[in-house]
Amino acid sequence: MVADDERERAWGTVHDAIAQMPGWAVGPCTYHGEVALWHVTAIDLRPRGRYAKREAITGAGATEIEALGALVELLEARQIRRAIRAGRNP
């Protein structure tokens, strides 16, 4: 069982990471029993062309906290890659 303060800290870390990505939002954590994993997805909600696919990033883990942590790592890695491509120091 996850303590509420641990869950709040994990979600706070997700919200801190997503705050650096304007136009993005995070969905709820969901448990998928068939694979015994929790998933949480961030999605780019900025307007796109009519048939353009939205970018989404999904974190997964054995617990809700692990899934949130995985998502944070993926979001931070994306930000670093984009900064390097733009010639900025991450």
N, C-alpha and C positions, 0 to 999 in steps of 0.2 A: 504494500500500500504506500502511495506517495503522499507525503505531508503537504498540506496546502501551501506552506511557505516555500517549500522546495519547488512546487509547481509554479508559484508566482515568480520566483527568481528565474526559472527557466523561460517562462513566457516573457519576462522583462528583458532577458538577453535577446530573444527573438525580436521583440519590438525595437530594441536598440539597433540591431542589425538592419532591420527593414526600414528604419527611419532614414538610413543613408541611401535608400532606393525610392525616390519619389515615384508615385504611380503604382506601387506594389502593395499587395495586401496578403494576409495570411489567413488560411481557413482553419477549421477546427482540427484537433488531433482525433484520429479515428483508429479503432482497433480492428484488424483484419484477422479473425480467428483462424481462417484456413491456412495462413502462413505464420501465425502467431507473432505478428509485428504491428507496431503502431506506425502510422504515417501522418505527416503534416506537410501541407503544400503551400508555397508562396507563389503568387501569380501576378504577372505584369498586367495591370488593368488599363494602361494607357491606350488611347484610341489607335486602331490599326486599320489597314485596308480591309476591304470587304471580306476577302477570303484568307487573310493572314492568320496564321496560328499564333496564339498568345504563348509567350515564354512562361514556363512553370518550372519550379525547383521543388523537389520532394525529399524530405528527410525521413528516414525510417530507423526504427530501433526496437529492441525487445521490450522497452518500457516507454511510457509517454515522455519521460525526461530524456532518455537516449534519443528519441526521434526529434525532439526539439533541439537538442545539442547538435545532432547531425545536420539539421536544417541550418542552424547558425554557421556551422563550418562551411557548408556549401554556399551560403549567401556571401560570407566573407571571402571565400576563394573567388567567387564571381567578381566581386568588387575589385580584388587585387588584379585579376586578369584584365579587366577593363581599364584599370589605371595604367598598367604596363603597356597595353596596346595604344593608349592615348599618349604615351610618353611621360606620364606623371609618376612620381615616386609614391608607391602605395604606402 
